[in-house]
Amino acid sequence: MSNVFKVVAPLLMSAAIATAPLSAFAQSVDVSKYPQDNVKIIVTASAGASSDALARTVGRELGKIWGKDPVIENVGGGSGNIGLEQVAHSKPDGLTIAVGGDKVPLNAIFFGAELKYDPIKDLSTVTKAVANPSILVVRPDLGVKTLDEYLKLARSKPGQLNIGTPGNGSAHHLTHLLLGQKTDTSYTYAPYKGGAPAVTDILGGHLDGLIITLAAVTEHVRAGRLVPIAVSTAKRSTALPDVPTFQEAGVDVVNESWQGFHVPAGTPRPLVERINKDFVKALNAPEVKNFLEGQGFVVVASSPEEGDKTVLDSFKKYGEVIKAANIKLD
C-alpha cells in the first residue's frame, strides 16, 4: 500500500453505530437472562500480549458475575483485522465479544478500502476499558539508557536499528514513526502478530528496541531485562514512575493508546448496556483494578456512548496525524 490515508468521508457518515436496524432475532433477545450461553471473548493478538492479559483478568471476574467463565480465544494477525472481522460478522447476541480499542479506528484508516468489514460501522463499543501508555524499551546490551543516547545512536546508524512493533499500523508503530519524524531519525521496523512474540524476540536479543504497551513489559523492566527509554503519555506512569515521558526527555511526542471491548453493531442497545454494566463492574472490582493499574494500565470503564465517541475521536486524530506526516505502510 503506497498511501495509507485512503479513508474518505463516507466512513465517518457510516459511523452512526447504534442506529442500524435491528434484526428480528436481535429484537427478541431477553436481556434479563444474559448470558444464555457461553460467551466468547476474542483477543485480536497472541497469547501473552497486554490485550490477552486484560481479557483474561477481566474474564475471571466476569465468570464470578455470570456464574460461568467466558472462553478466551486468541485470533491474531492482520493487525487485529482477522479477529475483529470475525466478531463484526457474528450473531448480534452478545455472546461474541472482541478486544479492540484503537485497533478499530486505526484499521479503518490504514486498511479501510481493503477490508471485508467496516471497522467503524460494523462494530459497537461496549466500553473503553483501559488506557495504556506506549513505552520504548531497548535490550540492555545496546548501550543506551536515555532518549538522547538512543537518538544519537540512531543518527550514527541511519535505518539500522531494528525496532519491533506489535502490528503494522498499530498505535505503538505510529508513536515511533512520529518520534522519527520529529527527530529526523530513521529505523527498520519489524511488525509482529501481537506484543508477546515481539517481547520474546527483544528478550532474546533479536531486536534493538521495542515500542509497546507499557503493561506488556512492566515486569521485564522492573527485573532489569529491558532498559526503559521513555513513555508516550503526558505524565509519567505510576507503574514505572522513574521512566520519563518523551516530552520530559526533549521530544514532543504524546500518544496514549487504549483498549476496549466490542460487539457487532446490530446488537440491541439494551443488551449492549447490560454487557457494559457487567464489564464496568468487573473492571472496577478492587482486585482487578489494582492488578491492572499495577501493570501499567489506567482503568477507564466507560459507558458505551463514551466508547463509541472515543472510536470516532481516535479516527479523526490519527487520520490527521497520518496525513500531515505522510506516513505510509509497505
Secondary structure as GFF3:
##gff-version 3
##sequence-region A 1 330
A	DSSP	alpha_helix	9	13	.	.	.	ID=ss1
A	DSSP	three_ten_helix	17	19	.	.	.	ID=ss2
A	DSSP	alpha_helix	24	27	.	.	.	ID=ss3
A	DSSP	three_ten_helix	31	33	.	.	.	ID=ss4
A	DSSP	beta_strand	40	43	.	.	.	ID=ss5
A	DSSP	alpha_helix	50	66	.	.	.	ID=ss6
A	DSSP	beta_strand	71	74	.	.	.	ID=ss7
A	DSSP	three_ten_helix	78	80	.	.	.	ID=ss8
A	DSSP	alpha_helix	81	88	.	.	.	ID=ss9
A	DSSP	beta_strand	96	99	.	.	.	ID=ss10
A	DSSP	alpha_helix	103	111	.	.	.	ID=ss11
A	DSSP	three_ten_helix	112	114	.	.	.	ID=ss12
A	DSSP	beta_strand	123	138	.	.	.	ID=ss13
A	DSSP	three_ten_helix	140	142	.	.	.	ID=ss14
A	DSSP	alpha_helix	147	156	.	.	.	ID=ss15
A	DSSP	beta_strand	162	165	.	.	.	ID=ss16
A	DSSP	alpha_helix	171	183	.	.	.	ID=ss17
A	DSSP	beta_strand	188	191	.	.	.	ID=ss18
A	DSSP	alpha_helix	195	203	.	.	.	ID=ss19
A	DSSP	beta_strand	209	213	.	.	.	ID=ss20
A	DSSP	three_ten_helix	214	216	.	.	.	ID=ss21
A	DSSP	alpha_helix	218	222	.	.	.	ID=ss22
A	DSSP	beta_strand	227	231	.	.	.	ID=ss23
A	DSSP	beta_strand	256	264	.	.	.	ID=ss24
A	DSSP	alpha_helix	269	284	.	.	.	ID=ss25
A	DSSP	alpha_helix	286	294	.	.	.	ID=ss26
A	DSSP	beta_strand	298	299	.	.	.	ID=ss27
A	DSSP	alpha_helix	304	325	.	.	.	ID=ss28
###
